[in-house]
Amino acid sequence: MRMPQSGDTVLLDMSGFLEWAKIFLHPRRVITDEGMILESDLLEDIAIVGVVTHEITALQGNDESPF
């Protein structure tokens, strides 16, 4: 697994719940997709499952297509 760098999107395990978040190294903090900011002692209870390396973005705005 690639080590996360500041600004990376990561998948977190927070006490059994999976959550997407952005990680920042200086100062150490994590901001979840829901806007929750985790710092200092709260970071002890989470584990990084993986780092996002690629994203797939739709090029057409056709909502009826499943792909």
Secondary structure, DSSP 8 states (H G I E B T S, - for coil): -----TT-EEEEEETTEEEEEEEETTTTEEEETT--EEEGGGGGGEEEEEE-------SS--TT---
